[in-house]
Amino acid sequence: MGLVTACSPQSDGSTSTSTQPARAAFDPPAKFDAKAGVPMPKAATASLLTAKGKDLGLLRNPVELYKGKAYVATQESLLAVDTTNGAVTTITPEATPVTNPRDSTGFFMFSHPVSITEGASPLALASFLVKQPAVGTHAERVFVEFTAVAAASAQVAWRLPLTIPDWAKDAPGPLSVRVAGSSGRIALVTVGAAKPSGRTTYAVDLVDRRVLWTRDLFEAKKIVKSTAVGVTKDAIDSQYEAAAGYDLNTGEQRWRGEDSEYPGVGTGGPQFVSVTGQSRTGVSFHRLVDPQTGVVRKEIPKDVDPADCEFDGISTLVCFRNWQGLSVWAFDTSNGELRWKLPDKAANRIAPTVTAVWHGRIYGRTDSGPLALDARTGSDLPTLPGIAPYAVNEYVGLALKGTDAMAYPAIG
């Protein structure tokens, strides 16, 4: 049976948050209480630090926030953390998790994405690779346990077993499972392996609680405009892959981009997806693409690559490079036009290390300390945030303090 447990650092052992005063909401927060940090579990730093505790300096947020709760998944469990007091509710799969030692002992910790659905009763979605032991004439069975948890209460709403694809049943290397995202009543889950380099995507109906469709040789990355956009290939272990879009409701392919090496699909805002790769002729590209048709709407300037990009939730795509020389670019998500960039030598301005982008605001830091920028204009905001959060919502910001993750309440 799956286990739901709770623990708290409070001296009385209480796990209840019902007596907690209502927390003020600020959208977006301008300031956090840097003296009121609450310790988060070690899993909340996954992909932010190397195995030896060195800051990677990249935006690889392993946490999903829902009001005052922080959700983070490991190979063995889904953790729901009350950011007001650090109390942790642990949700484990009903079957036995299949773990990959390299996930936690390699160069850095891997994150296991969680998706929070929209709607009146949001769900926190997680997926686990699990196994049932051999019994009698029945051989051991490995499958995916898709878990839906009520985001407000951290209680399991339902679970759905997903049969792993045939190509994966005899894979010599470890399998990985990921929730790629959710939109409306549909969530996308991917199963992948390094050897063979296969990928399969499942579309799960969150209302009827069933699999709508599956696509082998396709790894979903984003959902934009009712389209599942990701990377596809013609055969397992094929050298070349391509960005592609599939109808979210039917799984039918809408378009396929050019064959390339190392293709990537990322956020481009509400109208586009970002597509990167290297063509067969060795030319690198970074494009904003219409998710429904695959038509290229904008070529991103060459100097932006490589960079990470995040949508601010309003009208700006913020791309930044926190290594090889700090740089930040901001693009209008309606047409892909460049709005501003840093550093700006003419204005004697440097670029910050970007840690989070949310609701029109860019959070980050320089040698002078934490700061915030207006995402649309790039101007420094007058109120210093007090921390440089890597995860933020209207109630709380999560930031690193040394090698520990701390939750800081928004206060302005």
C-alpha positions as CSV (number, residue, x, y, z in Angstrom):
1,M,0.0,0.0,0.0
2,G,1.1,3.6,-0.6
3,L,2.1,5.5,2.4
4,V,1.2,9.1,3.4
5,T,3.1,10.4,6.4
6,A,3.8,13.7,7.9
7,C,6.6,15.1,10.0
8,S,7.5,18.5,11.4
9,P,10.5,20.2,12.9
10,Q,8.2,21.7,15.6
11,S,9.1,20.6,19.2
12,D,5.5,19.4,19.9
13,G,5.5,17.2,16.8
14,S,2.4,18.7,15.5
15,T,1.8,18.5,11.7
16,S,-1.4,20.6,11.6
17,T,-1.3,23.9,9.7
18,S,-4.9,24.8,10.4
19,T,-3.9,27.3,13.2
20,Q,-1.4,29.1,11.0
21,P,-2.4,32.7,10.3
22,A,-3.5,33.5,6.8
23,R,-0.4,34.5,4.8
24,A,-0.5,37.7,2.8
25,A,-0.3,37.4,-1.0
26,F,1.8,39.7,-3.3
27,D,1.6,39.2,-7.0
28,P,4.5,39.4,-7.7
29,P,6.4,39.7,-4.4
30,A,8.8,42.7,-4.2
31,K,10.4,41.7,-0.9
32,F,10.8,38.6,1.2
33,D,11.6,38.3,4.9
34,A,15.2,37.2,4.8
35,K,15.3,36.6,8.6
36,A,12.3,34.2,8.6
37,G,13.6,31.3,6.5
38,V,12.2,27.8,7.0
39,P,14.4,24.8,6.1
40,M,13.3,22.7,3.2
41,P,14.2,19.0,2.5
42,K,17.4,18.2,0.7
43,A,15.4,17.1,-2.3
44,A,14.4,20.8,-2.8
45,T,18.0,21.5,-4.0
46,A,18.0,18.8,-6.7
47,S,19.7,20.0,-9.9
48,L,20.8,23.2,-8.2
49,L,24.0,21.8,-6.7
50,T,26.6,19.3,-7.6
51,A,27.0,16.2,-5.5
52,K,29.7,18.0,-3.6
53,G,27.5,21.0,-2.9
54,K,28.8,23.5,-5.5
55,D,26.2,25.9,-6.9
56,L,25.7,25.1,-10.6
57,G,24.5,28.6,-11.3
58,L,21.7,27.4,-13.6
59,L,17.9,27.6,-13.4
60,R,16.9,24.0,-12.8
61,N,14.0,24.5,-10.4
62,P,13.0,21.1,-8.9
63,V,10.0,22.5,-7.0
64,E,6.4,23.3,-7.9
65,L,4.6,25.8,-5.6
66,Y,0.9,25.7,-4.7
67,K,0.0,28.6,-2.4
68,G,1.9,27.8,0.8
69,K,3.0,24.3,-0.2
70,A,6.1,23.2,-2.1
71,Y,5.9,20.0,-4.0
72,V,9.1,18.1,-4.9
73,A,9.5,14.5,-6.2
74,T,12.2,12.0,-5.8
75,Q,12.5,8.5,-7.2
76,E,10.8,7.1,-4.2
77,S,8.2,9.7,-3.1
78,L,6.4,12.9,-3.6
79,L,7.0,15.4,-0.8
80,A,4.5,18.1,0.1
81,V,6.3,20.7,2.3
82,D,4.4,23.3,4.3
83,T,6.6,26.4,3.7
84,T,5.3,28.1,6.9
85,N,6.8,25.5,9.3
86,G,8.7,23.0,7.2
87,A,6.3,20.1,8.0
88,V,6.6,17.4,5.3
89,T,3.9,15.1,4.0
90,T,5.4,12.1,2.2
91,I,3.4,10.3,-0.5
92,T,4.9,7.0,-1.6
93,P,3.8,4.7,-4.5
94,E,1.8,1.6,-3.7
95,A,4.3,-0.6,-5.5
96,T,8.0,-0.8,-4.9
97,P,10.0,2.1,-6.5
98,V,12.7,1.1,-9.0
99,T,15.7,3.4,-8.3
100,N,18.7,4.4,-10.3
101,P,21.8,5.0,-8.1
102,R,23.1,7.5,-10.7
103,D,20.2,9.8,-9.9
104,S,21.7,10.7,-6.5
105,T,25.4,9.8,-6.6
106,G,26.5,11.2,-9.9
107,F,27.7,14.7,-10.8
108,F,24.5,16.3,-9.5
109,M,21.1,15.4,-8.2
110,F,18.3,15.0,-10.8
111,S,14.9,16.5,-10.3
112,H,11.7,14.6,-11.0
113,P,9.2,17.1,-12.4
114,V,5.8,17.7,-10.7
115,S,3.0,19.4,-12.5
116,I,0.2,21.4,-10.8
117,T,-3.0,21.4,-12.8
118,E,-5.3,24.3,-13.3
119,G,-8.9,24.5,-12.2
120,A,-11.0,24.8,-9.1
121,S,-9.4,21.7,-7.5
122,P,-5.8,21.6,-8.6
123,L,-3.8,18.3,-8.6
124,A,-0.1,17.8,-8.0
125,L,0.9,15.1,-10.6
126,A,4.0,12.8,-10.2
127,S,5.1,9.6,-11.8
128,F,7.2,6.7,-10.4
129,L,8.9,3.7,-12.0
130,V,7.8,0.8,-9.8
131,K,7.7,-3.0,-9.7
132,Q,5.6,-5.8,-8.4
133,P,7.5,-8.9,-7.3
134,A,7.1,-12.3,-9.0
135,V,4.3,-14.4,-7.4
136,G,3.6,-18.0,-8.4
137,T,3.6,-18.2,-12.2
138,H,3.5,-14.4,-12.6
139,A,6.9,-12.9,-13.4
140,E,8.1,-9.6,-11.9
141,R,6.3,-6.6,-13.5
142,V,7.8,-3.2,-14.0
143,F,5.4,-0.3,-14.7
144,V,4.7,3.4,-14.2
145,E,2.6,4.5,-11.3
146,F,1.0,7.8,-12.2
147,T,-0.1,9.6,-9.0
148,A,-2.6,12.5,-8.7
149,V,-2.6,14.3,-5.3
150,A,-5.0,17.0,-4.2
151,A,-2.7,20.0,-4.2
152,A,-4.5,21.8,-1.3
153,S,-4.6,18.9,1.1
154,A,-1.6,16.7,-0.1
155,Q,-3.9,13.7,-0.1
156,V,-3.8,11.1,-2.8
157,A,-6.8,11.5,-5.1
158,W,-6.1,8.6,-7.4
159,R,-3.4,6.5,-9.1
160,L,-3.2,5.0,-12.6
161,P,-0.8,2.2,-13.7
162,L,0.8,2.7,-17.1
163,T,2.3,-0.3,-18.9
164,I,5.8,0.4,-20.1
165,P,6.4,0.1,-23.9
166,D,7.8,-3.1,-25.4
167,W,11.1,-1.6,-26.3
168,A,11.7,-0.7,-22.7
169,K,11.0,-4.1,-21.2
170,D,14.5,-5.4,-22.1
171,A,16.4,-2.2,-21.9
172,P,19.9,-2.7,-20.5
173,G,20.0,0.7,-19.0
174,P,17.8,2.3,-16.3
175,L,14.5,3.8,-17.3
176,S,13.3,7.3,-16.4
177,V,9.8,8.6,-16.1
178,R,8.7,12.2,-16.2
179,V,5.6,14.3,-16.1
180,A,6.1,16.6,-19.0
181,G,3.2,18.9,-18.1
182,S,-0.6,19.3,-18.0
183,S,-3.2,21.4,-19.7
184,G,-7.0,21.3,-19.1
185,R,-8.0,17.7,-18.5
186,I,-4.8,16.1,-20.1
187,A,-1.4,15.4,-18.7
188,L,1.6,14.1,-20.5
189,V,4.0,11.5,-19.1
190,T,7.2,10.2,-20.8
191,V,9.2,7.0,-20.4
192,G,12.8,7.1,-21.6
193,A,16.2,5.3,-21.5
194,A,19.7,6.1,-22.4
195,K,20.3,2.6,-23.9
196,P,18.6,2.1,-26.1
197,S,17.8,5.8,-26.6
198,G,14.0,5.3,-26.8
199,R,11.2,7.5,-25.7
200,T,7.4,7.0,-25.3
201,T,4.8,9.6,-24.4
202,Y,1.5,8.9,-22.8
203,A,-1.5,11.3,-22.7
204,V,-3.6,10.8,-19.6
205,D,-7.2,12.0,-19.3
206,L,-7.4,13.4,-15.7
207,V,-11.2,13.3,-15.6
208,D,-11.8,9.8,-17.0
209,R,-8.5,8.6,-15.4
210,R,-7.4,6.7,-18.5
211,V,-4.7,6.7,-21.2
212,L,-6.0,8.7,-24.2
213,W,-3.1,7.8,-26.5
214,T,0.6,6.8,-26.6
215,R,3.3,7.6,-29.1
216,D,6.6,5.7,-29.3
217,L,9.7,7.5,-30.5
218,F,8.3,10.8,-29.1
219,E,9.3,12.7,-26.0
220,A,6.9,15.4,-25.1
221,K,8.4,18.6,-23.6
222,K,5.7,21.3,-23.6
223,I,2.0,21.9,-24.1
224,V,1.1,25.0,-26.0
225,K,-2.1,25.9,-27.8
226,S,-3.6,22.3,-27.5
227,T,-0.4,20.9,-28.9
228,A,2.1,18.5,-27.4
229,V,5.5,19.7,-28.6
230,G,8.6,17.7,-28.1
231,V,11.3,15.6,-29.9
232,T,10.7,12.7,-32.2
233,K,12.9,10.3,-34.2
234,D,12.4,7.7,-36.9
235,A,14.0,4.8,-35.0
236,I,15.5,4.0,-31.7
237,D,19.2,5.1,-31.5
238,S,18.8,7.2,-34.6
239,Q,21.5,9.9,-34.8
240,Y,19.1,12.5,-36.0
241,E,15.9,13.8,-34.3
242,A,13.4,16.5,-34.9
243,A,11.1,18.8,-33.0
244,A,7.5,17.9,-33.7
245,G,4.0,18.8,-32.6
246,Y,1.1,16.4,-31.9
247,D,-2.6,17.1,-31.3
248,L,-3.1,17.0,-27.5
249,N,-6.5,15.3,-27.7
250,T,-5.9,12.7,-30.4
251,G,-2.1,12.2,-30.6
252,E,-2.1,12.8,-34.3
253,Q,1.1,14.5,-35.7
254,R,0.5,18.0,-36.8
255,W,4.1,18.8,-38.0
256,R,7.7,17.7,-37.9
257,G,10.7,20.0,-38.1
258,E,14.0,19.4,-39.8
259,D,16.2,16.5,-38.8
260,S,19.0,17.8,-36.5
261,E,21.4,16.8,-33.8
262,Y,20.7,17.6,-30.1
263,P,17.3,19.2,-30.7
264,G,15.7,20.9,-27.8
265,V,12.2,22.2,-27.2
266,G,11.6,24.9,-24.5
267,T,9.2,27.6,-23.5
268,G,8.4,30.4,-25.9
269,G,5.4,32.0,-24.1
270,P,1.7,31.5,-24.9
271,Q,2.1,31.7,-28.7
272,F,5.4,30.0,-29.5
273,V,7.7,27.2,-28.5
274,S,11.5,27.6,-28.5
275,V,13.3,25.1,-30.8
276,T,17.1,24.6,-30.8
277,G,19.4,22.2,-32.5
278,Q,22.1,21.7,-35.0
279,S,21.2,21.0,-38.6
280,R,22.7,18.2,-40.7
281,T,25.1,20.8,-42.2
282,G,26.4,21.7,-38.8
283,V,24.6,25.0,-38.4
284,S,23.1,25.8,-35.0
285,F,19.7,27.4,-34.7
286,H,17.4,28.8,-32.1
287,R,13.9,29.6,-33.2
288,L,10.4,30.6,-32.0
289,V,8.0,28.3,-33.7
290,D,4.2,28.2,-34.0
291,P,3.3,25.1,-31.9
292,Q,0.3,24.2,-34.1
293,T,2.0,24.3,-37.5
294,G,5.7,24.2,-36.9
295,V,6.1,27.4,-39.0
296,V,9.2,29.4,-37.9
297,R,8.0,32.8,-36.6
298,K,11.3,34.3,-35.4
299,E,15.0,33.4,-35.6
300,I,16.6,34.2,-32.2
301,P,20.0,36.0,-32.5
302,K,23.0,33.8,-32.6
303,D,24.6,35.4,-29.5
304,V,21.6,34.1,-27.4
305,D,22.7,30.5,-27.8
306,P,23.3,28.8,-25.5
307,A,20.9,30.2,-23.0
308,D,18.0,29.2,-20.8
309,C,14.6,30.8,-21.4
310,E,11.6,31.4,-19.2
311,F,8.2,33.0,-19.8
312,D,7.4,35.6,-17.2
313,G,3.7,34.7,-17.3
314,I,2.6,38.1,-18.9
315,S,4.3,39.1,-22.1
316,T,8.0,38.6,-21.9
317,L,10.3,35.7,-22.7
318,V,13.5,36.1,-20.6
319,C,16.6,34.3,-21.9
320,F,19.7,34.3,-19.8
321,R,23.2,32.7,-19.6
322,N,24.6,32.3,-16.1
323,W,27.9,30.9,-17.4
324,Q,30.5,31.8,-19.9
325,G,29.8,35.5,-19.3
326,L,26.5,36.6,-17.7
327,S,23.9,37.8,-20.2
328,V,20.2,38.5,-20.2
329,W,17.8,39.1,-23.2
330,A,14.1,39.9,-23.1
331,F,11.7,39.2,-26.1
332,D,8.2,40.2,-26.7
333,T,6.1,37.0,-26.7
334,S,3.6,38.4,-29.2
335,N,6.1,38.8,-32.0
336,G,9.5,37.6,-30.8
337,E,11.1,41.1,-31.1
338,L,14.0,41.9,-28.7
339,R,13.0,44.4,-26.0
340,W,16.3,44.8,-24.2
341,K,19.5,43.0,-23.2
342,L,22.2,43.1,-20.6
343,P,25.1,43.8,-20.2
344,D,24.7,47.3,-21.7
345,K,28.1,49.0,-21.9
346,A,26.6,52.3,-23.1
347,A,24.4,52.5,-19.9
348,N,27.2,51.1,-17.7
349,R,25.0,48.2,-16.7
350,I,26.0,44.6,-16.0
351,A,24.0,41.4,-16.3
352,P,22.8,39.6,-13.1
353,T,22.8,35.9,-12.4
354,V,19.1,35.1,-13.0
355,T,17.5,32.7,-10.5
356,A,13.7,33.1,-11.3
357,V,11.3,34.7,-13.7
358,W,7.7,35.2,-12.5
359,H,4.7,37.5,-13.3
360,G,6.6,40.3,-14.9
361,R,9.6,40.2,-12.6
362,I,13.2,38.8,-12.9
363,Y,14.9,37.8,-9.7
364,G,18.6,37.4,-9.4
365,R,21.8,38.6,-7.9
366,T,25.1,40.4,-8.6
367,D,28.1,40.9,-6.4
368,S,26.1,43.6,-4.7
369,G,23.4,41.1,-3.5
370,P,19.9,40.1,-4.5
371,L,17.9,42.3,-6.9
372,A,14.8,42.4,-9.1
373,L,14.3,43.7,-12.6
374,D,11.2,44.7,-14.5
375,A,10.9,42.0,-17.2
376,R,9.3,44.2,-19.8
377,T,11.8,47.1,-19.5
378,G,14.8,45.6,-17.9
379,S,15.0,48.4,-15.4
380,D,16.2,47.8,-11.8
381,L,13.2,47.8,-9.4
382,P,13.6,50.1,-6.3
383,T,12.8,47.5,-3.7
384,L,15.5,44.9,-3.1
385,P,13.9,41.5,-2.6
386,G,16.2,40.4,0.2
387,I,16.8,37.0,-1.4
388,A,17.4,35.6,-4.9
389,P,14.7,33.0,-5.1
390,Y,14.8,30.0,-7.6
391,A,11.1,29.3,-7.0
392,V,8.5,31.9,-6.3
393,N,4.8,32.5,-6.0
394,E,2.6,35.2,-4.4
395,Y,3.3,33.7,-0.9
396,V,6.8,32.5,-0.7
397,G,10.3,32.3,-2.3
398,L,12.7,29.4,-2.1
399,A,16.4,30.3,-2.1
400,L,19.7,28.7,-1.4
401,K,21.5,29.4,1.9
402,G,24.8,27.8,1.4
403,T,23.9,24.2,0.4
404,D,20.5,24.3,2.0
405,A,17.1,25.3,0.5
406,M,15.1,27.8,2.6
407,A,11.6,29.1,2.2
408,Y,11.1,32.8,2.9
409,P,7.6,34.5,3.2
410,A,6.7,37.3,0.9
411,I,6.2,40.5,2.8
412,G,5.7,43.2,0.2
